[in-house]
Each structure stands twice: as structure tokens, then as C-alpha cells.
Amino acid sequence: MTLLVLNSCCPEKCAEWHSFFVDAMASYIVETLEPKNRIDQTKLNWMTEVFMTDGLANSPIDGEVLLNVMDLLVHPGKRSQPRTRNRQLSNQDRPFPQVPPHNLMH
């Protein structure tokens, strides 16, 4: 898992990393890692090994991953919707300039 390595190896992260990591990891755990859309004992053991020590989350970001996993399982309608902490992107936040539709055909 590249995201886990990046999260643990990089001491300074950009402001967007926290939300991206939490959302991506929770989605991976629930929607991609088998068995999909549920937690079996094997998946629970893996999550405990990766994100917890002595019954506690290793860090605030690890705790938030675990909470998001539970949230996705309890509220399946939230799946496949971006979970960006209720933050709307402004034009300044967008990675590419916005091009008016009429300019695309020239």
C-alpha cells in the first residue's frame, strides 16, 4: 500500500493530504479490499495491526480512517461520493484553469 508508506515516511504533508489519505484508505478498505462492503476477522486483524496499538489508534489520522470505515459501512449511500469534509472547491483550489465551454470547440 503506497499510501500507507507515504503517510508514514513523509513528515511534512500538504494541507490536502489528511482528507485525501483518510478518504482513500477508508474507501479502499470498504470497497476494494475483500470481502467488499463488510469487515471479516481477517480484515479486522489487518486494520488493527496497521492502524492501532494496544487498542488505541496510532495517530489522529489513523483514528479518522477507522471512523470513516465505520461511517461507510453504516451509511452505504455515502459511498462513491467524495467526502471532502463539507468543503467546496473554489476556482483557486482547482488544479486546472476553468475554460468556458464555447472556447473548447476552437
C-alpha positions as CSV (number, residue, x, y, z in Angstrom):
1,M,0.0,0.0,0.0
2,T,1.8,3.0,-1.3
3,L,-0.4,5.5,0.6
4,L,0.5,3.8,3.9
5,V,4.2,4.1,3.1
6,L,3.9,7.7,2.1
7,N,1.9,8.6,5.2
8,S,4.5,7.1,7.5
9,C,7.6,8.2,5.6
10,C,6.8,11.8,4.8
11,P,7.0,14.0,8.0
12,E,5.6,17.2,6.2
13,K,2.5,16.8,4.2
14,C,0.5,19.3,2.2
15,A,-2.8,20.6,3.6
16,E,-4.9,18.3,1.4
17,W,-3.1,15.1,2.4
18,H,-5.1,14.4,5.5
19,S,-8.5,14.4,3.8
20,F,-7.2,12.6,0.8
21,F,-5.5,9.8,2.8
22,V,-8.5,9.3,5.2
23,D,-11.0,9.1,2.3
24,A,-8.8,6.9,0.1
25,M,-7.9,4.4,2.8
26,A,-11.5,4.1,4.1
27,S,-12.8,3.6,0.6
28,Y,-10.1,1.0,-0.2
29,I,-10.8,-0.9,3.0
30,V,-14.6,-1.0,2.5
31,E,-15.0,-1.0,-1.3
32,T,-11.9,-2.8,-2.7
33,L,-10.3,-5.0,0.0
34,E,-12.0,-8.4,0.1
35,P,-14.6,-9.1,1.4
36,K,-16.1,-5.9,-0.1
37,N,-18.6,-3.9,1.9
38,R,-18.1,-5.7,5.2
39,I,-15.4,-6.4,7.8
40,D,-14.5,-10.1,8.4
41,Q,-12.0,-11.2,11.0
42,T,-9.0,-11.2,8.6
43,K,-9.8,-7.6,7.5
44,L,-10.3,-6.6,11.2
45,N,-7.0,-8.1,12.2
46,W,-5.2,-6.2,9.3
47,M,-6.8,-2.9,10.3
48,T,-5.9,-3.4,13.9
49,E,-2.3,-4.3,13.0
50,V,-1.9,-1.3,10.7
51,F,-3.9,1.5,12.5
52,M,-3.8,0.5,16.2
53,T,-1.5,-0.3,19.1
54,D,-2.8,-1.6,22.4
55,G,-6.4,-0.9,21.4
56,L,-5.8,2.7,20.5
57,A,-5.4,4.4,17.2
58,N,-1.7,5.1,16.4
59,S,-2.4,8.7,15.4
60,P,-5.4,11.1,14.9
61,I,-5.3,10.4,11.1
62,D,-5.4,6.6,11.8
63,G,-8.3,7.1,14.1
64,E,-10.1,9.1,11.4
65,V,-9.6,6.3,8.9
66,L,-11.2,3.8,11.3
67,L,-14.1,6.2,11.9
68,N,-14.6,6.7,8.2
69,V,-14.6,2.9,7.6
70,M,-17.4,2.6,10.1
71,D,-19.3,5.5,8.6
72,L,-19.1,3.9,5.1
73,L,-20.4,0.6,6.5
74,V,-23.3,2.2,8.4
75,H,-24.2,4.7,5.7
76,P,-23.7,3.0,2.3
77,G,-25.2,5.9,0.4
78,K,-22.1,7.9,1.2
79,R,-20.0,5.5,-1.0
80,S,-18.8,6.8,-4.3
81,Q,-19.5,10.3,-3.2
82,P,-16.4,12.5,-2.4
83,R,-16.1,13.0,1.3
84,T,-14.2,16.3,1.4
85,R,-15.2,17.5,4.9
86,N,-18.1,19.6,3.5
87,R,-15.6,21.9,1.7
88,Q,-16.4,23.2,-1.7
89,L,-13.6,23.9,-4.1
90,S,-13.2,27.5,-5.2
91,N,-11.7,28.3,-8.6
92,Q,-8.4,29.0,-6.8
93,D,-8.3,25.4,-5.5
94,R,-8.9,23.8,-8.8
95,P,-5.8,22.2,-10.4
96,F,-6.6,23.4,-13.9
97,P,-8.0,26.7,-15.2
98,Q,-11.6,26.7,-16.0
99,V,-12.3,27.1,-19.7
100,P,-15.6,28.4,-20.8
101,P,-17.5,25.8,-22.9
102,H,-17.6,27.9,-26.0
103,N,-13.8,28.0,-26.2
104,L,-13.4,24.3,-26.3
105,M,-14.5,24.0,-29.9
106,H,-12.0,26.4,-31.5
